[in-house]
Structure formats: structure tokens, C-alpha cells
């Protein structure tokens, strides 16, 4: 299993810490699999520095969208995507 470090902007990191946000929407420019550990590191985009706070989470599900063709490209261009959390 891999350990993967990722920046998280402060406002999203706060939601992760409270447990309200339990997902990440990321560009699929790295490999991630169920069982991997994400080390989420709080990033202050104003100062362009890490705050020193981090949280480790285990990946329980990863959905790759590159080859999914659920909607026509014109609809995606018009509406975009939304991620819906439930649980």
C-alpha cells in the first residue's frame, strides 16, 4: 500500500477535520488505490505555505472518470460535475 501526500486548502481541511467532508475530488494525475493512505496536509493559499497540520486517511474507494461516458460532452461543458457525499 502506498502513502501519498497531498495539499488541501485550509477551508476544505477544516471540513475534513470535523468529519463533514469525507471525499477528495482530484485530477487523476497520480495512482491511488483502495487501502492506500492519504496524508492530507493543510495548505494556506494566501501565504503559499503548509500550516503544519495534517491528517492521515485510508482510501476506501476511488472512482476514475477518464473512460466513463455517462453524459454528452455538451452537457458536461454546460453543467460541470458535482460530487455528492452520503453516509
C-alpha positions in Angstrom: 0.0 0.0 0.0 1.2 3.5 -0.9 1.4 6.6 1.3 0.5 9.7 -0.8 0.9 13.3 0.4 -1.5 15.9 -0.9 -2.1 19.6 -0.2 -5.6 20.6 1.0 -6.7 24.2 1.2 -7.5 25.5 4.6 -11.3 25.8 4.2 -11.5 22.2 3.0 -9.1 20.9 5.6 -11.3 22.3 8.3 -14.2 20.4 6.9 -12.2 17.2 6.8 -11.1 17.6 10.4 -14.7 17.9 11.6 -15.7 14.8 9.6 -18.2 16.8 7.5 -16.1 16.3 4.3 -15.1 12.6 3.6 -14.1 12.8 0.0 -11.5 14.4 -2.3 -12.0 15.5 -5.9 -8.6 15.4 -7.6 -7.1 15.4 -11.0 -6.2 11.8 -11.7 -2.5 12.7 -12.3 -1.3 10.1 -9.7 -2.0 6.5 -8.9 -4.2 5.8 -5.9 -5.9 2.6 -4.9 -8.2 1.2 -2.1 -6.1 0.7 1.0 -3.6 3.5 0.2 -3.0 6.1 2.9 -3.5 9.8 2.0 -1.6 12.3 4.1 -3.7 15.4 3.7 -1.6 18.5 4.6 -3.2 21.8 5.2 -2.1 24.5 2.7 -2.5 28.2 3.2 -3.0 29.5 -0.4 -2.6 33.1 0.7 0.9 32.6 2.1 1.7 29.6 -0.1 2.9 27.6 2.8 1.9 24.5 4.8 0.4 25.2 8.2 1.9 22.2 9.8 -1.4 20.4 10.3 -2.1 17.1 8.6 -4.5 14.2 8.8 -4.0 10.6 7.5 -6.9 8.8 5.9 -7.2 5.4 4.3 -8.7 5.3 0.8 -11.8 3.1 0.8 -13.0 3.8 -2.7 -11.5 5.5 -5.8 -13.6 6.3 -8.9 -11.7 7.1 -12.1 -13.7 9.1 -14.6 -11.5 9.2 -17.7 -13.2 6.4 -19.5 -16.7 7.0 -18.2 -19.2 8.2 -20.8 -22.3 8.9 -18.7 -23.2 12.2 -20.3 -22.6 14.0 -23.6 -19.6 16.4 -23.6 -22.0 19.3 -24.3 -23.9 18.6 -21.0 -20.6 18.4 -19.1 -19.5 21.8 -20.6 -22.8 23.3 -19.7 -23.3 22.0 -16.2 -20.0 20.5 -15.0 -19.8 17.8 -12.4 -20.9 17.7 -8.8 -19.7 15.3 -6.1 -22.4 14.1 -3.7 -21.4 12.6 -0.4 -23.7 10.4 1.6 -23.3 8.1 4.5 
